[in-house]
Each structure stands twice: as C-alpha cells, then as structure tokens.
Amino acid sequence: MPMNYYYGFDYTWYLLVLPAFLLALWAQLRVKTTYAKYSKIRSVRGRTAAEVARQILNDHGLTYVRVDQIAGELTDNYDPRTNVVHLSQGVYNSTSIAAIGVAAHECGHAVQHAEEYGPLRLRSAIIPVTNIGSSLSIPIFFVGLLLNFTLLMSIGILLFGLVTLFQLITLPVEFNASRRALATIEERGLLTDDEARGARRVLSAAALTYVAALASSLAQLLRLVIISRGRNRD
C-alpha cells in the first residue's frame, strides 16, 4: 500500500471526496443566499412564523405539540421525543416568506410523526447506531488500515455504511415534509401565490443540502471500499 493512502493524498480523495465537498459548499451557499433573499420579504398576511406553525399544528389536531424558540441561525427542528417544534430566533417572530416556509416544513415533520410516516420511523430507529458510526467508523477503518487488520477495516466500512443509509432515508423524510408544508400553505392560504413560490424556492434550496450530504457520504464510503481493496491486494 503506497504511503500516500495513510495521509489522504490519493486519487480517491481528489476524484470522489473533493467534488462531493464542493457540492456541499455550493448547496450551503445556495440555501443561505436564498434564505437571506426571502427573509427580507414580509408576508402580506403579517402573521409570524410561530403563529402560522401553531395554526398548522392545530388544524392537524396536534394541539399537544408545542412551538418554542431555539437559539442559533437555521437551527429549526422538530423533536419527536418531546413533541416540540423548535423555531430559530430569526424565524420564530418573523413574518417573512422564508420563515413561514421553514416553520411549515418543521410542522410537516410533526405531522409525519403523528401519522407514523414509515421513513421517519426508520430513520429514528437507526439514529443510535448512526451516531456510533459517524464518530467511530473512520478511526476504526484507519486503525485497521495501519495494522493491516481486514476485519477492523470491514467494521469501519459497515459503520460508515449505516451513516450513508441514514442520509439516504433522510431524503424522502425531508422532501415529504416540504411537500406537506407547501400543500398546507396553499390549501389554507397562508401565503399569496407569489409568496408561496418564494417559500418553495427556500425549501428547494434546503433540500439540496440533504442531496449533497448523501453524495458526500456515498463518495467517502466508496473511497473506503477502494482503499480497503487496494490494501488487500498488496
């Protein structure tokens, strides 16, 4: 095995990981610029994202789900363990198109949870193992590589494969939440038609970050497999 594999300076990094990394950077830039653009456009209805979220949840019979504010920028999420929709500081009290789109999306996750949406249940089930894989897979793999221990390399690849599986399952979960959000916005007239198109652009840009995350995981997984096979042939 050439020494350059030990330090990451190999063709697999340049051909696989680097392009995926650049895609992720582009996706992050796009979501930030798109969000920034539509966060400056206020909805003519004048309702805050928190108020819209509360209506969406109530309309779906989820009166027990709370809407709380959370620190940070674009840290919005739904916690199924506590039944809380967390809206970030820039979203909670905002009346912007972007904020309402984000709030509706997180409410989409709450509805998924209430309806026991299959991909969401599967993703939640593998989170504990995925957390282990995300932190230990690469160290285990490279320890196996340094020691020429095939079993350790295989374990590292398997654990990282679970991380990739998590990213794959995340796609339908996020896409479905956005579809639910946009359908709710349209059905209940929460935004005008022009405003709804802006919200769609915000959610579409956010969806690209999940696509990029999956691409990055697949690229890294393939790289580990190639390095492992190269070591086994030596």
C-alpha positions in Angstrom: 0.0 0.0 0.0 1.5 3.4 -1.0 2.2 5.7 1.9 0.1 8.4 0.3 -3.1 6.5 1.4 -2.2 7.0 5.0 -2.3 10.7 4.7 -5.3 11.1 2.4 -3.4 12.4 -0.6 -4.7 9.8 -3.1 -6.7 9.9 -6.2 -9.8 8.7 -4.5 -9.9 11.8 -2.4 -9.5 14.1 -5.4 -11.9 12.2 -7.7 -14.6 11.3 -5.1 -14.4 13.3 -1.8 -13.3 16.7 -3.2 -16.2 17.0 -5.8 -18.7 16.0 -3.1 -17.2 18.5 -0.7 -17.5 21.3 -3.3 -21.1 20.3 -4.0 -21.9 20.5 -0.3 -20.3 24.0 -0.1 -22.4 25.1 -3.1 -25.5 23.7 -1.6 -24.8 25.5 1.7 -24.2 28.8 -0.1 -27.3 28.5 -2.1 -29.6 27.8 0.9 -28.0 30.8 2.8 -28.4 33.2 -0.2 -31.9 32.0 -0.9 -33.0 32.2 2.7 -31.4 35.7 3.0 -33.3 36.9 0.0 -36.7 35.7 1.1 -36.2 36.5 4.8 -36.3 40.2 3.7 -39.7 39.8 2.0 -42.6 40.1 4.5 -45.8 38.2 4.0 -48.8 40.4 3.3 -50.8 38.4 5.9 -48.5 39.8 8.6 -48.5 36.6 10.7 -45.4 35.4 12.4 -43.9 32.0 11.7 -44.8 30.9 15.2 -48.4 31.9 14.7 -48.5 30.0 11.4 -46.9 26.9 13.0 -49.5 27.0 15.7 -52.3 27.1 13.2 -50.9 24.3 11.1 -50.5 22.1 14.1 -54.0 22.8 15.5 -55.5 22.2 12.1 -54.0 18.7 12.1 -55.2 18.0 15.6 -51.7 18.4 17.1 -52.7 20.8 19.9 -50.3 18.9 22.2 -47.3 19.8 20.1 -45.6 23.0 21.4 -43.9 25.7 19.4 -40.8 27.0 21.1 -37.9 29.3 20.2 -34.4 27.9 20.0 -31.1 29.7 19.8 -29.0 29.9 16.7 -29.5 30.5 13.0 -31.4 28.0 10.9 -31.4 25.6 13.8 -35.1 24.9 13.3 -36.2 21.3 14.0 -39.0 19.1 15.3 -38.2 16.9 18.3 -40.4 13.8 18.3 -39.2 12.9 21.8 -40.7 16.0 23.4 -43.3 16.9 20.7 -41.8 20.3 20.2 -41.4 22.3 17.1 -38.3 24.5 17.6 -38.0 27.6 15.6 -34.8 29.6 15.5 -34.5 33.2 16.7 -34.6 34.6 13.2 -37.7 32.5 12.3 -39.9 32.5 15.4 -41.2 36.1 15.4 -40.5 36.8 11.7 -43.3 37.4 9.2 -41.1 36.7 6.2 -41.8 34.3 3.4 -38.7 32.3 4.3 -39.6 32.0 8.0 -43.1 30.8 7.2 -41.8 28.2 4.8 -39.4 26.9 7.3 -42.0 26.8 10.1 -44.4 24.9 7.8 -41.7 22.4 7.0 -41.0 21.6 10.6 -44.7 21.2 11.2 -44.6 18.8 8.3 -42.3 16.6 10.4 -44.7 16.8 13.4 -47.5 15.6 11.1 -45.2 12.8 9.8 -44.6 11.7 13.4 -48.3 11.7 14.3 -49.1 9.7 11.2 -46.2 7.3 11.9 -44.7 8.0 8.5 -42.5 5.0 7.6 -39.2 6.6 6.5 -39.3 8.8 9.6 -39.8 5.9 11.9 -37.0 4.0 10.2 -34.6 7.0 10.5 -35.4 7.4 14.2 -34.8 3.7 14.8 -31.3 3.8 13.4 -30.2 7.1 14.9 -28.4 5.4 17.9 -26.3 3.2 15.6 -25.7 6.0 13.2 -24.3 8.2 16.0 -21.8 5.5 16.8 -20.9 5.1 13.1 -20.4 8.8 12.5 -17.9 9.1 15.3 -16.1 5.8 15.2 -16.2 4.5 11.6 -13.3 6.5 10.2 -11.0 5.9 13.2 -11.8 2.2 13.2 -11.1 1.9 9.5 -7.8 3.7 9.5 -6.6 1.8 12.6 -7.4 -1.4 10.7 -5.5 0.1 7.7 -2.4 0.9 9.7 -2.4 -2.5 11.4 -3.3 -4.4 8.2 -6.3 -5.8 10.0 -9.0 -6.5 7.4 -11.8 -7.1 10.0 -11.4 -3.7 11.5 -11.5 -2.1 8.1 -14.7 -4.0 7.3 -16.3 -2.9 10.5 -15.4 0.7 9.8 -16.9 0.4 6.3 -20.1 -1.2 7.7 -20.5 1.6 10.3 -20.0 4.3 7.7 -22.5 2.5 5.5 -25.1 3.0 8.2 -24.3 6.7 8.2 -24.9 6.7 4.4 -28.1 4.7 4.9 -29.2 7.4 7.3 -28.5 10.1 4.7 -30.5 8.1 2.1 -33.5 7.7 4.4 -33.4 11.4 5.2 -34.1 12.4 1.6 -37.8 11.1 1.5 -38.3 12.4 5.0 -37.3 15.9 4.1 -38.8 16.0 0.7 -42.1 14.8 2.1 -42.1 17.4 4.9 -41.6 20.1 2.3 -44.4 18.8 0.1 -46.7 18.7 3.1 -45.6 22.3 4.0 -46.3 23.7 0.6 -49.6 21.9 0.3 -50.7 23.3 3.6 -49.6 26.8 2.7 -51.7 26.6 -0.5 -54.7 24.9 1.0 -55.0 27.3 3.9 -54.0 30.4 2.0 -51.2 31.1 4.4 -49.2 32.9 1.7 -50.2 34.5 -1.6 -49.3 32.6 -4.8 -46.2 34.7 -5.4 -45.1 34.3 -1.8 -45.7 30.6 -1.9 -43.3 30.4 -4.9 -40.7 32.1 -2.8 -41.3 29.6 0.1 -40.9 26.8 -2.4 -37.5 28.2 -3.5 -36.3 28.3 0.1 -37.4 24.7 0.8 -35.9 23.5 -2.5 -32.6 25.1 -1.7 -32.6 23.5 1.7 -33.4 20.1 0.1 -30.2 20.4 -1.9 -28.1 20.3 1.3 -29.5 16.8 2.0 -28.7 15.7 -1.5 -25.2 17.0 -1.1 -24.9 15.2 2.3 -25.8 11.9 0.7 -23.4 12.5 -2.2 -20.6 13.2 0.3 -21.4 10.0 2.3 -21.5 7.9 -0.8 -18.2 9.3 -2.0 -16.5 8.7 1.3 -18.0 5.2 1.5 -16.7 4.3 -2.0 -13.3 5.7 -1.1 -13.1 3.5 2.0 -14.0 0.4 -0.1 -11.4 1.3 -2.8 -8.7 1.8 -0.2 -9.6 -1.4 1.6 -9.5 -3.4 -1.6 -6.2 -1.8 -2.6 -4.7 -2.8 0.8 -6.0 -6.4 0.5 -4.3 -6.8 -2.9 -0.9 -5.7 -1.5 
